[in-house]
Structure formats: C-alpha cells, structure tokens
C-alpha cells in the first residue's frame, strides 16, 4: 500500500509540476522540445491541453495516492498514461528518428511509470480491475 501511495503521489506531483509550468509559461517550455509557437492559438493549445490536462491528471493521481478507495483506479490510470506515452516515445525514436537527451529521459521516466504502476497493481491485490 505504501509503495503504491508513493508511486501515485510522485507521478502526480510530476504531472502537476509540468502542468503548472506549461499552463503558466507555455511558449518557454514548448521551446525546450522544441515546438514552434508562432501563433496565439498554438500557445493557447499548449496551455490548455498540455498544461490543463497534466494539472488534472496530477491532481487525480495525488488524490488516488491519498485516498485508499481511489488507489487502484489511480494505478490503472497511471498504467494507461505511461503505456501510451512510452509507446509514443518509442515510435518517435524508431519512426521519426527523434533523438536527444529530452526524449530518452522522458522515455525512462514514462516507462518507469509503466513498470511501477504495474507493480503497485500487483501488490494491491492482483492486476485485474473489478467487474
């Protein structure tokens, strides 16, 4: 239980941190990838989708880590998010030939979330959701 709590709160804080940064300073952070922010609509999209979505995910994961009844749904959410992100990073590396330290660090953090959430589900009473 403590393992799952730590995983959920840790990943929740990471999502919340990056979400707030992307919400408050979308153009600056998008340039670190680098994304071209040439239009106000692009800035608004980064702020809303990347910032707002990550804030919401982070808040839910933190709540899931703190509230026992949300723990397994939170682990399933983290598993799904991490699987999708990991697949996207691997596709970016292999198909798009994206390289650089950012993509490899992100891949490591996101694939670790996949493994850690899977372990948390296993420790919390099996890997299948309730019917």
RAWO-V60323 format. One record per residue. N is the residue number from 1. RES is the residue in one small letter. OMEGA is omega in whole degrees, -180 to 180 (999 if undefined). Layout:
BEGIN
N&RES&OMEGA  N&RES&OMEGA
END
This chain:
BEGIN
1&x&-180  2&x&178  3&x&-179  4&x&179  5&x&-179  6&x&180  7&x&-178  8&x&-179  9&x&179  10&x&180  11&x&175  12&x&178  13&x&178  14&x&178  15&x&-180  16&x&-180  17&x&-179  18&x&177  19&x&179  20&x&179  21&x&180  22&x&177  23&x&-175  24&x&-176  25&x&-173  26&x&-176  27&x&-180  28&x&-177  29&x&178  30&x&179  31&x&179  32&x&-176  33&x&2  34&x&171  35&x&178  36&x&-179  37&x&-173  38&x&-174  39&x&177  40&x&178  41&x&178  42&x&179  43&x&180  44&x&179  45&x&178  46&x&-180  47&x&-176  48&x&-171  49&x&-178  50&x&179  51&x&-177  52&x&180  53&x&-180  54&x&176  55&x&179  56&x&178  57&x&180  58&x&179  59&x&180  60&x&-179  61&x&177  62&x&178  63&x&180  64&x&178  65&x&-177  66&x&-178  67&x&-175  68&x&-177  69&x&179  70&x&-170  71&x&-178  72&x&175  73&x&177  74&x&177  75&x&177  76&x&178  77&x&179  78&x&177  79&x&-180  80&x&178  81&x&-177  82&x&178  83&x&179  84&x&179  85&x&179  86&x&178  87&x&178  88&x&179  89&x&-179  90&x&177  91&x&178  92&x&-180  93&x&-173  94&x&-176  95&x&-176  96&x&-179  97&x&177  98&x&179  99&x&180  100&x&-175  101&x&-178  102&x&-175  103&x&-180  104&x&175  105&x&178  106&x&178  107&x&180  108&x&-179  109&x&-177  110&x&177  111&x&174  112&x&176  113&x&177  114&x&-179  115&x&-177  116&x&178  117&x&175  118&x&177  119&x&179  120&x&178  121&x&-180  122&x&180  123&x&-176  124&x&173  125&x&177  126&x&-174  127&x&-178  128&x&179  129&x&178  130&x&-180  131&x&999
END
